[in-house]
Amino acid sequence: MQENATTSKFSIYIENIHQGIHGSDSGSYDAQGRFVPAKFNEIFTKHAKVEPNAVNESELEAMRIANR
């Protein structure tokens, strides 16, 4: 199967995502593993500087540091 150009090589499996919550977590999933859309959108509002609907590598690193 040919890979789509937009396919990410960074897969996220969400079945047990709530077990991976840590101090620098974005809050996009709550303690029960439920998706929190407002917290997800907040990532882009706070950290997406170059493109409003995407975070680049340096923005992602800045978010990680800010969430410590």
N, C-alpha and C positions, 0 to 999 in steps of 0.2 A: 504494500500500500504506500502510495506517495504522500509525503507529509505536506500539509498546507503551510504556506509561508507564515501564517499567523499562529500556527500551533506553538504553544509554549513547551519548552523542554523542562520546565519546572512544574511538575504535576503536584497538585495538592489533593490529598485524599481526606474527605471531611467526615467519614463515618465516626471516628473517635477524636475529632479535632479538639473537643472540650478538655481532653486529657493533657493537651499540650499548652494550656494557658500558663503564662509566666509573667513576670513583672514588667517586661517591656512589650507586652501584647497590645495590639491595636484595639481590642474590645469588639472586633467585628463578629465574634462568636461569644455568647455568654457561657456561664459555668455549666449549663445543661447542653451546650452544643448547638443552640439555636442561633441562626444568622441574625445580626442586628444591622439592618440597612443603613440607619443613620450614622452609626460608627464607621461603617465601611465608606460611606460618602465623605465623612469627615477627613479621611486619609487624603483625598484629592483636594478638598477645600484647604487643608492646612499645608500640604506638602507638594502638590503638583504646581510647579512654577513655569516649566517650559511648555507643557501641553496640559490643558485643564482636565482631560479625561485619562491621563496616564502619569505614572511616576517613573522617572528614569533611575539608573543605578545610584547616582549621587543623592537624589531625593529620597530614595528608599533607605539609604544609609543614614541620612539626616533624620528621617522618621524614627529609625531604630534607636539612634542616639537620644533623640528627644523623649522617647517613651521609656527610657531607663528609669 
